[in-house]
């Protein structure tokens, strides 16, 4: 519905660490036509939960993008930053960190792709797949980005640097569409419900 719909009121814009538009809404004597109804009366909660399947997958995809960018920046940094007469990429410990980062990115990608593919194949619900994708991708992105901060040293926390921005913004993705602990409950319940 458009923001200027009679009866809809934006009561408060909410500021957060990430640049996402959040607000507290109010509905006063709002009248909507029957054509605005989504689904049938009484199905609202079920419809809302099925929409979370899609949103959780997209949050996982966003986190995957953040992690990929952090990995790319870390590869570039490790190739160009010299320390003790060699580049960071020459250090075995740095190579190990880069390998771990790449593994986490690829594993997260597979879960995100599976959730999206399953939905694209016509599955009515992808609750477990979406929750797994969202949980794993956001948690792993947090780890990958944290490692990128370490590899970038002081630049990794310098305001305006891409790594600092990713570090600040990934935290919100771990909350959107259900915090990580909520995803674990969703996953467990979906497994326990199977016969």
N, C-alpha and C positions, 0 to 999 in steps of 0.2 A: 504494500500500500504506500502511496506517496506520503512524504513527510508533512505535506500540507492538508492531509485528510482531516476534516472537522472532527474534533474530539480527541485527536492524537496530540500528545504534548511531550516534548523532550524536556524532562524535568531537570536533568543534570548530565552534563558531559563528564565522563570519567577519564581521568588521566592515568596511564599505566606506563610501565617501563618500555613497552613496545608500542610502536606507532600504529595501533589499530583503533578504529573508531568504536568506542564503547559509550553507552549512555543508559540512564535510567529513564524509562518511558512511563507515561501515564495515559489512561484511557478514560475520558470523561464523556458520558452520554454519547458514545460513539455508535453510530448506526452503519452497518455494512449491508450491502445487498446480498441476497441468497447466493448470487454468482461468486461471491468472495469465499464461500465455504470450500474448504479443501477436504475431500473425502466425505464420509457420512457422519452425521451426529454421533458422538460417543467414541469416535475413532481417533480423536486428537492425539492422545498419548502414544498410541501405536504408530501413528504417522510420524510424530516427532522422533520417536526412537529409531525408526527406519531411516530418517534423514540423518541421524547421527552416524549411521554406517558410512554414508557418503562423506560427511564432514570430517570424520575421524581419518578416513583415507587421505583427504586433501591436506589435513594438518600434518600427517606423516610425510606426504610428498613435499610440503614446504620445509619441514625439518631436514629431509633428505637434501634438498637444494642448499640449505644453510651448511650442512656437513660437507657437501661436495665443494662448495666455495672455500670453506676453511681448509680442506685438503689441498685444493689447487694453490691457495695462497701459501700454504706450508711447504709444498713442493718447490714453489718458486723461491721462497725465502731460504730454504735449505740449500738450494743450488747456488744462490748468490751471496749469502752471508759467510764471510770468512772469519775463522776463529782459530787461533794457534797455527796459522800458516796453511790451513785447509778449509774447505767449505764445510758447513754443517752436515751436508749430505754425505761427506766422507766418514762421519762418525757412526759406528755400528749401532749405538744406542738410538741415535736419531733415525737411522734406517729402520730399526725395530718399531719405533713410534709411528713412522709413516706407514709401515706395513699394517700395524694394528688399525690405524685410521682407515686405510683402504678397505680392510676386511669388514670393519663396522659399516662403512658406507655401502659396500656391495650387499651385505646381508640385509641391511635396512631396505635397500632398493628392491630386493627380491620379495620381501613381505609387502611392501607398498604396491608393487606390480601385481602380486597375487590377489590382493584385495580388489584392486581396480579391474583386473581381468575377470575375476569371478563375477563381479557386478555386471560387467559388460557382456558376459555370457548369459545374462538373464536371470541370475539368482535373485529371488525376492529379497532375501536378507543376507548380509555378509557381516553379521555382528562380530563373530569371533575373528574373522580375517581382518576386519577394519580395526578392531581393538588391538590385535597383535601388531599390526602395521604402525598404528599410532604410538603405542607404548614403546616398541623397539626403536622405531625411527627417531622419536624425540629423545629418548634416553641415550641412544648412541650418538646422536648429533651433539648433545650436551658434552659427552666425553670427547668426541672428536674436536669440538671447538675449544674445550678446555686444554687439550693437548696442543692445539694451534697457538693458544695464548702462551703456553710454555715455550714453544719453539720460536715465537716472535719476541720473547723477552719483554722489555719495556714498551716496545711498539705495540704489543698485543693488548695493552691496557691504556694506550694513549687515545684520548677522546678524538673521534673522527676517523680513526683507523678502522678498516673493514672488520678486522678480527674483534676489536672491542665492540663494535656494533653487533656482530653476530653473537658474541658472548652475552650481551645484554638482552637481545631479542629472543634467543632460543628458550629462555626460561618461561616466557609466556606460552609458548607452544606446548610445553609440558603440562599446562593447566587447561588450555582450551579443549572443549568437547569431552571433558572429564580428565581429572588429574591421573597420574600414572597408577596410583593405588586403585582408582576406580576401574581402570582398564584391566587390572589383574582380577578384580571381582567379576567383571563382565566375561573375561576369558574362562575363569573357573566355572562360573554358572553355566556357560554354554557347553562346556565339556560334561558337567554333571547332569545336564538335561538330556544328553544323548542316551539313547537306549541301545 
